[in-house]
Amino acid sequence: MFRPIAAAAFLVISASGIFAQSEFEVSTINPSNPYVPGMSFRHVGPRTFTSNNHTLKEDIAFAYTVTPELITGGGPWISSVRYDIVAVTKGDTRLPDEQTQRMFQNLLVQRFKLEFHREQKEVAVYNLVLGTSALKLKQSTAPPDKGHTLFIHSLSPEAYNLPARNASMAEFASLMQRVVLDRPVVDHTGLSGKFDFNLQWARLGTEFGRNRPSAPVGTDPGDAPDFFAAIRQLGLELEPATSIVETLVIDHADIPDAK
């Protein structure tokens, strides 16, 4: 175990919580069962948020909305040891997704003694823009305070399905850069509001940070298009580009006690 040291002043989120009421009431962290497949970030009822079968690097990527490739430092274990995290909020009402994300940032600082700093770097990105075909996104009719649903399902070893509900383009771009593509995705669509849509695609091999096992020989993705073609079918486009982005450099992290 690494020796804990005091949190530095440059942290955006400190253990004391810059954001008012941004801490979970209780949380537990345990090593994941290597024989249980699947991985997810999800709400279970109104009070419980879970991170299942994720490494610390993947948890940081979710908490700070970056692709894992932009996170460096911290030692090999942050990319190999997997944890199940269960965090429970106060009250009986589901909190907004943005607040839950800030609370998860605080949890990582408190339980993993996480310290990091940011550095600017020019990297390859994808710009999410409007395509040349008709836009096939349905304006969501969900209440404004309802959270979004962006949960990827495996259709087969070689194909995935994303039924997006009440999701903004910024949230969609965030998901793509965190768990599908190997570079940052920047929303340049100019679209506001929340949308419902379905996206199915043939396996890229970069999904989930390439942590999933290779598909068995001879598997067939069926009629699913490749990911970029699937994006075009929605009336959107992913354009390769370069941009100056913020990267996260981990200065310190502890293996947490299992409790």
C-alpha positions in Angstrom: 0.0 0.0 0.0 1.3 3.5 -0.8 1.9 5.9 2.1 -1.0 8.4 2.3 -0.1 12.1 2.0 -2.2 15.2 2.4 -4.4 16.3 -0.6 -2.7 19.1 -2.6 -4.3 22.5 -3.1 -4.5 22.1 -6.9 -7.2 19.4 -6.7 -10.4 20.4 -8.3 -12.3 18.3 -5.7 -10.9 18.0 -2.2 -11.9 15.6 0.5 -13.7 18.4 2.4 -15.9 19.0 -0.6 -15.9 22.3 -2.5 -19.4 21.5 -3.6 -22.0 21.7 -0.8 -23.6 18.4 0.2 -21.6 16.5 -2.3 -20.7 13.4 -0.2 -22.4 10.0 -0.1 -23.9 8.9 3.2 -22.1 5.6 3.1 -19.9 3.7 0.6 -18.3 0.3 0.3 -15.4 -0.8 -1.9 -14.5 -4.5 -2.5 -12.4 -6.3 -5.1 -14.5 -7.5 -8.0 -15.2 -11.2 -8.5 -13.1 -12.2 -11.5 -15.7 -14.9 -12.4 -18.6 -12.4 -12.7 -18.7 -10.9 -16.2 -19.9 -7.4 -17.2 -19.1 -3.9 -16.1 -21.3 -0.8 -15.5 -21.9 2.5 -13.8 -25.5 2.7 -12.9 -28.2 3.8 -10.4 -30.0 1.1 -8.4 -33.2 2.8 -7.2 -33.2 6.4 -6.1 -30.5 6.3 -3.5 -27.8 3.8 -4.7 -25.1 4.4 -7.3 -22.8 1.5 -8.3 -19.5 1.1 -10.2 -19.2 -2.6 -11.0 -16.0 -4.3 -12.2 -14.0 -1.2 -13.0 -10.4 -0.2 -12.4 -9.5 3.0 -10.6 -8.5 4.5 -14.0 -11.9 3.7 -15.4 -13.6 5.2 -12.3 -11.5 8.4 -12.7 -12.4 8.6 -16.4 -16.1 8.4 -15.5 -15.8 10.9 -12.6 -14.0 13.5 -14.6 -15.4 12.8 -18.1 -12.1 12.0 -19.9 -11.0 9.0 -22.0 -8.8 6.6 -20.0 -6.0 7.2 -22.5 -5.6 10.8 -21.2 -4.9 9.5 -17.6 -1.3 8.8 -16.7 0.7 8.0 -13.6 -0.4 6.2 -10.4 1.3 2.9 -10.9 0.3 -0.3 -12.8 -2.4 -1.4 -10.3 -4.8 1.5 -11.2 -5.3 -0.2 -14.6 -5.4 -3.8 -13.5 -7.1 -4.2 -10.1 -10.9 -4.1 -10.4 -13.4 -3.0 -7.8 -17.1 -3.0 -7.0 -18.2 0.3 -5.4 -21.6 0.8 -3.8 -22.5 4.4 -2.7 -25.7 5.4 -1.0 -27.1 9.0 -0.8 -29.2 10.6 1.8 -32.9 11.1 1.3 -35.4 9.2 -0.9 -35.0 11.2 -4.2 -32.6 10.4 -7.0 -30.0 13.2 -7.3 -29.2 14.8 -10.7 -26.5 13.0 -12.6 -24.1 15.9 -12.4 -24.3 16.0 -8.6 -23.8 12.2 -8.4 -20.7 12.6 -10.6 -19.3 15.3 -8.2 -20.0 13.0 -5.2 -18.2 10.2 -7.0 -15.2 12.5 -7.4 -15.2 13.1 -3.7 -15.5 9.4 -3.0 -12.3 8.7 -5.1 -10.4 11.4 -3.2 -11.5 10.1 0.2 -11.3 6.4 -0.3 -8.3 6.1 -2.7 -6.5 9.2 -1.4 -6.5 10.4 -5.0 -4.3 13.4 -5.9 -3.7 14.6 -9.5 -2.9 17.6 -11.6 -3.9 18.7 -15.1 -1.7 19.2 -18.1 -2.5 20.6 -21.5 -1.6 18.4 -24.5 -2.3 18.3 -28.2 -3.8 15.0 -29.1 -5.9 13.4 -31.8 -9.7 13.8 -31.3 -13.0 13.2 -33.0 -15.3 16.1 -33.5 -19.0 15.1 -33.3 -20.7 17.2 -36.0 -24.0 17.2 -38.0 -23.8 14.9 -41.0 -25.2 15.3 -44.5 -28.2 13.0 -44.0 -31.4 13.7 -42.1 -31.1 13.8 -38.3 -32.7 10.7 -36.7 -32.8 11.8 -33.1 -36.1 12.0 -31.3 -36.5 14.9 -28.9 -37.0 13.4 -25.4 -40.3 14.0 -23.6 -38.9 12.9 -20.2 -39.2 15.4 -17.3 -36.3 17.9 -17.1 -35.1 16.5 -13.8 -35.1 12.9 -15.0 -31.6 11.4 -15.5 -30.3 10.1 -18.8 -29.8 6.4 -19.7 -26.7 5.5 -21.7 -26.1 1.9 -21.1 -24.3 -0.3 -23.7 -25.6 -3.9 -24.1 -23.8 -6.7 -25.8 -25.9 -8.1 -28.7 -23.4 -10.8 -29.4 -19.6 -11.2 -28.9 -19.2 -9.1 -32.0 -22.0 -6.4 -31.8 -23.3 -3.8 -29.3 -26.5 -1.9 -28.7 -26.9 1.5 -27.1 -30.5 2.5 -26.3 -30.0 6.2 -25.4 -32.8 7.9 -23.5 -33.0 11.6 -22.4 -29.3 12.1 -23.3 -27.7 15.3 -24.5 -25.0 15.3 -27.2 -22.4 16.3 -24.6 -23.4 13.2 -22.6 -23.3 11.0 -25.7 -19.8 12.4 -26.6 -18.6 11.7 -23.1 -19.8 8.1 -23.3 -18.1 7.6 -26.6 -14.7 8.9 -25.4 -14.9 7.0 -22.1 -16.0 3.5 -23.2 -16.1 3.1 -27.0 -13.4 5.1 -28.8 -9.7 5.5 -28.1 -9.5 9.3 -28.3 -11.5 12.3 -26.9 -14.8 13.2 -28.6 -15.7 16.9 -28.7 -19.4 17.9 -29.3 -19.6 20.4 -32.2 -23.2 19.6 -33.2 -24.7 22.7 -31.8 -27.7 20.7 -30.7 -29.3 21.5 -27.4 -31.8 19.6 -25.3 -32.1 15.8 -24.7 -32.7 13.1 -27.2 -33.9 9.4 -27.5 -32.2 7.2 -30.1 -30.9 3.7 -30.6 -27.4 2.8 -31.9 -26.2 -0.6 -32.9 -22.7 -1.4 -34.3 -20.2 -4.1 -35.0 -17.4 -4.5 -32.4 -14.5 -2.1 -32.9 -12.1 -3.7 -30.4 -11.6 -0.5 -28.4 -14.9 -0.7 -26.4 -14.4 -0.6 -22.6 -10.7 0.3 -22.9 -10.1 -3.0 -24.7 -10.6 -4.9 -21.4 -13.1 -7.3 -22.9 -11.8 -10.6 -24.2 -11.5 -11.2 -27.9 -14.5 -12.5 -29.7 -14.4 -16.3 -30.5 -13.3 -17.2 -34.0 -16.1 -17.3 -36.5 -18.5 -15.0 -34.6 -20.7 -12.8 -36.8 -21.9 -9.3 -36.0 -25.0 -9.9 -38.1 -26.3 -6.9 -39.9 -24.8 -4.3 -37.5 -22.8 -1.6 -39.3 -19.4 -0.4 -38.2 -19.5 2.3 -35.5 -18.8 5.2 -37.8 -21.4 4.1 -40.2 -23.9 3.7 -37.3 -23.2 7.3 -36.3 -23.8 8.5 -39.8 -27.2 6.7 -39.8 -28.2 9.0 -36.9 -27.4 12.0 -39.1 -24.2 12.7 -37.3 -20.5 12.4 -38.2 -17.2 11.8 -36.3 -14.5 13.8 -38.0 -10.8 13.1 -37.1 -9.0 16.3 -35.9 -6.4 17.5 -33.4 -7.0 19.7 -30.4 -5.4 20.9 -27.2 -7.1 19.0 -24.3 -6.6 18.6 -20.6 -5.0 15.4 -19.4 -5.0 14.1 -15.9 -1.7 13.1 -14.2 -2.1 11.0 -11.1 0.4 12.1 -8.4 -0.8 9.7 -5.6 -3.4 7.0 -5.1 -3.8 4.3 -2.3 -5.2 0.8 -2.6 -8.3 1.2 -0.5 -9.3 -0.9 2.5 -12.1 -3.3 1.7 -15.0 -1.8 3.6 
